[in-house]
Amino acid sequence: MENGIIEISFAARGGQTAVTASQLLAQFAYETGFHDTIAIPIIGAERRGAPISAFTKISKSQPIKTYDSVVDPDYMLVFDISLLEIPRIRDSVKEGTTLIINSDKSIDDTKLPNKIKIYIVDATGICIDHKFMLSSGPILNIPMLSAFGKITGFYGLDTMKKVITEEFGEKRSEINMKVAEDAFKSVKEVK
C-alpha cells in the first residue's frame, strides 16, 4: 500500500470476466466509503483464453493521481492458477502480496516469495454448481470478488447485492448472490 492507495491486480484469461471484476470492485469500494476508486482494464488484441490483466486502485483518503497499471500489487486475484507459471505474472507477486486463487486444491508455492498470504476459493466449482456460466465458461468475477470482500473486510455481501442489483437488475441479482454467498463461506487461507 503506497500513500494509502491499495492496489489490486487481476490475472485471468480472456473471457473469465476479470475486466468486469475490476470495475465492480471499484464500485463496491466506493459504495462502502472509499474516497477514490479507479478500474484500469488492459484491453488489447487478446483472444479468448489468452492471459489478460486488469487492475483496480482504491483509497480511503488520498486522491488517486496515477492511472497506470499495477506493478507491485497489495492483492492479486488469480482466476486461473496456471497463470502463475508465466514469469511476468509470477514475478509481480512480491513479499507482502495477498493472493486469492481460484482453486479447489492446495497450491505449490515453492516458486513464490515466502512472506505472502494465499487464499483459495473454488470459484469454478461454485459457478458450475449454480450453472453460473457464459458460452466461454464460468462467470468467475462474482465468486472471486466475494472471496476478496471476505478476506479484506472492505465490503460485505450487502454491498455486493446493492451494486449488482443496480448494475444487472433484481432478477440476475439472485443467482449472483447465491454464488457470492457460497464463495464468501468457502474461501480459506492456505498460507
N, C-alpha and C positions, 0 to 999 in steps of 0.2 A: 504494500500500500504506500503509494508515493503522494505526499501532500494531501492526505485524506481522501485520495481518489482510489477506489477499489477497481481493479482491472480483471475482467473475466474473458477468457479465451474459449472458443468452441472449436473442437476438432471433429469433423464429420465427413461424410461422403455426400456428394450431390444427391438431393432427393430425400435426405434424412431430416429435413426441416430445421437445421441449425440457424439459418438466417432468420427465420421466423422466431426461433427461440431467443436470439439476441435482441430482437425488437420487443418481444413480450417481457423479457427480463427487465429492460429499461422501463417499461410501463409498470410492472409490478413494483419496482423500486420507487418510482416516482409516487405511486399511489400510497406507499407507506411512509412518505415523508423525506425521501432523499431529495436534496436540494436541486441537484442537476444529474441528468442521466443522458447517455447517448449510446445508440446502437451503431456499430460500424460493420456493415456487411462487406465482404470482399467478393465481388461478383465479376467473373471473367468468362472465359470460354470453356470452363469445365463442363464435362459431360456428366450425366447421371452416374453415380458410383465413384467418380473421381474425388480425391481428397479436396476438401474446401475448408475455409476458415471464416469465422465471424467473431466479432468482439463486442463487448459492452463495457462501458465505464460508468460508474455510479459514484456519487459523492454526497455526503451528508451536509458539508459546509462549504467546500471550495467550488468555484465555478470550473467546469472542465473546459480548458482552452486548447487542448490538442485533440485532433481528430484522426490521428494516425493509428495504425494497428498496434495491438498489444504485443510486446516482445518479452515481457517479464511478468506473466500473469500471477495474480494472487490466487485465482481459482481457474481450473481448466475442466470443462465438461467434455468428455471424450465419448462420442456417440458410437464409435466402432473401435474396439480395443486394438485391432490390427494396425491402426494408425500410429500407435506408439512405436512401431517398428521403423517408421520413417524418421531418419535422423533429424530433420529440421523441426519436426513436431516433438520428438522425444527430447531434443536439446533445449526446447523452450521451457521445459519443466525444470525449475530451479529450486534450491533449498527454500523452504517456506511455502511452496505452492501446495494447494489442496486440490487433489484430483477427484473428480466424480466420474466414474467409469461405468458405462453400460456393459454389464457382465453378469452372468449367473454363476461364475466360478471364481476361485481365488486368482490373484494376479501375480505374475512373475515380475517382481520389482527390482531384480538384480541389475538392470541397466539404468535405473532411475536414481536420483540423489537420495541420500539417507534421510535428511530432515524434511520430509514431506508427509502429508496426510493423504490417505487413499480411502475412498468410499466406493462401494459398488451398489448398483441397483439393476435389477433385471428388467430394464425398460423394454427390451424387445419382447420378452416373455409376457409382461403385463399387457402390452399392446396386442399381442396375438390372442391372449385370453379374452380380451374385451372386443376383439375384431376392430381395433382402432388402427385402420390401415388405409393406405393410398395404393394406387397401382404400382408405385415404386417400392412399397414395403411399409413397415410400421411407422406411425407418426410419433417419433421419439421426443419431440420438443416438450410436451406436457409432463411425461414422467421424469425427464431429466431436470426440468425446472422445479418440479415438486421436490425432488431429492435435494436440489440446491437450496430451496427455501427452508427445508427441514434442517439441513446441516448448518446453515448460516444464521437462521432466525431473522433474516432480513424481511421476510414476508411469510404469510401462512396461507392455508387453503382458502380462507375467506377472501383474501385479496385476489388470489388467483381466480376464484369464482366470479368476483365482480368484474375484473378486467376481461376475462374470457367471455362472459355474458355480453358485455358491451361490444366486444370485437366480433363474436361469432353468433350471437343470439342465444336465447334461452334453451331452445331445443338441442343445439350442439353442445351447450354448456354441460348438460347432464352426463354425457359419455366422457367428455374431457375431465370432469371432476371425479368420476369413478376411477379413471386411470390415475389421476393425480393422487387420490386417496391411497390407492394401492402402493404407489411409489413412495409416498410420504411415510407409510407404515413399514415398508420393507427395506429402505436404504440402510446399509450397515457399514461401519468402519472396519477396515481390514488392516490398516497400518496407521 
